Amino acid sequence: MIVHLPFKGRVRGIPLRVKLVAAVLALVTAALVVISASSAFFLHRYLVGQVDAGLGGFVNRVKATGQVPINHTAGLPTDYVAVLIDKQAGVGRTVTDERFAVTDLPSWPTSLDWYEQRINKISTLHAAGKHLRWRVTVGQINDQQLLVVGQSLAAVDQAVRQLIWIDVLVGCMVLLLLASIGAAIVGTSLRPLVEIERTAAAIAGGDLTKRVPDPEPGVPEPRSELGRLSQALNAMLAQIEAAFTAQAVSEAAARRSEERMRQFVADASHELRTPLTTIRGFAELYRQGAVGSPEETARLVRRIEDEASRMGLLVEDLLLLARLDQGTAADTGAGRTAVAGGRRGAGRRCGRARTEDRAGGGTGFRPAGGVRRRRPATADPREPDDQRDHPHALRGNRHPPAATGKG
């Protein structure tokens, strides 16, 4: 399918170096045409002036001497033609060189008034064959005779044509030489643009470390357009690279944070499973009737409350950590203080039940915070005390708690 682009679109599709060279050649061609035309015009004018001066001088010599040329042996130049006109008899015989044919001679007017009106004036007449031009002048010899003298402009026209051909040939050589030199200069000057194009292609391919070569290295303030363009592009590329690097770092940090969050949720689920399993085991003991006396029942209820308080403490720690992650806490120190305060509050709430449980002979343990809690009979004895009690154990717990015994 052939798409016809508008003229403006086709011009925009031409490479810049071609436009520059073509513009220079067009200007030089216009200058050469003007120079050639001017030189041909002034040369023609100069040569015609020389012909006119020769004709006027010849007529003046004839007037001075009174010798009218009747042939070329009487002093008439070979490229001249002469006609003696008698006012009574009319146009006389034409005197010319034998090398001129009849069709090469001027077409003489038959009216006598035409000659009388051009006395001492210069005129141009065409030959009968229209391929030659003659420069003629009319001089009055006496009251009855007029002398018409003409010179062929063949030599003048030949000189002008030769000059034009010389101008054309020299102009073509100059244009070819100028096109070669101009293409080399423009190609060298536009080489930084090619480097910019390659750099842009490399950056589009993902290499953000590429930079545009500086055409004016070591100059803080470039003076050329390409130097300023290269400096601006390099500054822009540095900012783009920094932005992409920051984005990559941010994405990596987000992925690490997400991974830590997954691990945190897994650890929290394992940590919450221990008190839930303990509460479930105690509840099953009570349901199966393994506890008979009111004292044992109260002790079992206190154990359930103790584990419930512990689970509540873990939930509060999770909520506090979520608020810290959202930036609602003042700083990390304040968050740690709040976590420690929550742990101490939970310990005080469970302290009275643990004291009574110790008096009843239960098995106890001392966590890192100093509050003595009762180890449930259904808890995993391999689980460290501080792992179940300290908030940081959420990161260290990698093993699910053991199942509680029943009955």
C-alpha positions, 0 to 999 in steps of 0.5 A, a space after each residue: 500500500 502506497 502512502 502519499 505523504 504531504 510535502 511538509 511531511 516528506 521534507 521533515 523525513 529528510 535527514 538533517 545532514 542532507 538538509 544542511 548540505 542541500 541548503 548550502 548548495 542551493 545558496 551557493 548555486 544561487 550565488 553562482 547564477 547571479 555572478 555568472 549572469 552579472 559577468 555575462 551581462 557586463 561583458 556583453 555590454 563592454 564588448 558592444 560598447 567597444 563595437 559602438 566606439 569602433 563604428 563611431 570612430 570609422 564614420 568620423 574618419 570617413 567624414 574627416 578624409 572624405 574617402 567613402 569605402 567602396 570595397 575592403 581594399 579601401 580600408 573597410 575592416 573584414 567584419 564590417 558592412 557599409 552601404 552608401 545611401 543617396 537621398 535622391 537615388 535611395 539605398 546604394 550598393 552594399 560593400 562587405 567581405 565575401 565570407 558573409 552570405 546574403 542571409 548573413 547581411 542585415 535586412 536594410 530598411 527601405 524607408 529613407 526616414 529610418 536612416 535620417 532618424 538614426 544619424 549618429 545613433 547606434 542600432 541593432 539589426 538582425 540578419 535575414 537568416 535571424 542567426 546573426 546580429 549587426 550593430 549599425 550606425 548612420 553618418 552623414 557624409 554631405 547633404 546628399 549622402 549617408 553612410 551606413 556602417 555595421 559590424 557583426 556581433 558574432 564575436 561578441 555573442 561567441 565570447 559571451 556564450 563561452 563565458 557562460 559555459 565556463 561559468 557553468 563548468 566551473 560552477 559544477 566543479 565548485 558545487 561538487 567540491 563544496 558538496 563533498 567538503 560540506 558533507 564531511 564537515 556536517 557529518 563531523 559536526 553532527 557526530 554528537 547527535 549520532 552519539 546522543 541517538 545511540 545513548 537514547 537507544 541504549 537507555 531505552 534498552 535498559 542501560 541507565 548508566 550510559 551518558 552522552 559524550 561531552 563535545 567540550 570536556 572540562 568546560 563548566 559552561 559549554 559555548 556550543 549548542 551541542 555542548 549545552 545539549 549534552 550537558 542538559 541530557 547528562 543531567 537529566 539522565 543522572 536524575 532518571 538513573 537516581 530515580 530508578 535506583 531509588 525505586 529499585 531500592 524501595 521495591 527491594 525494601 518492600 519485598 523484604 518487609 513483605 517477607 518479614 511480615 509473612 514470617 512475623 505472621 507465621 511466628 505469631 500464629 505459632 506463638 498464639 497456638 500455645 496458649 490456645 492449646 493449653 486452654 483447650 487442654 484444660 477445658 477438656 480436662 474439666 469436661 471429662 471430670 478429671 478435676 473433682 474438688 472445688 480447689 482443683 476446679 478453681 486452680 484449673 480456672 486460674 490456669 485458663 485465665 492465666 493462659 487467656 491473659 497471656 494470649 491477650 498480651 500477645 494480641 495487644 503486642 501484635 496490635 501495638 506492632 501494627 500501629 508502630 508499622 503504620 507510624 502512629 507511635 512517636 518513635 521506637 523507644 516509645 513503642 518498646 515502652 508501651 510493649 513492656 508496660 502491657 506485659 507488666 500489666 498483664 503480669 500484675 493481672 495474673 499475679 494473684 492467680 499464680 500466687 495461689 497456684 504456687 500455694 496449691 503445689 503447681 509446677 511454675 516457671 519464671 519468665 525473663 520479666 520476673 513475673 512467676 507464671 504457672 507452666 500448664 501441664 499440657 504445655 510443651 516442656 521443651 518450649 523456653 519460658 522467655 519464648 512464650 512470654 517475650 514479644 521478640 520471641 515472635 521472630 525466633 519461634 520456628 517450631 509449632 508447640 507440641 500437642 497437649 495431653 488429654 485426660 
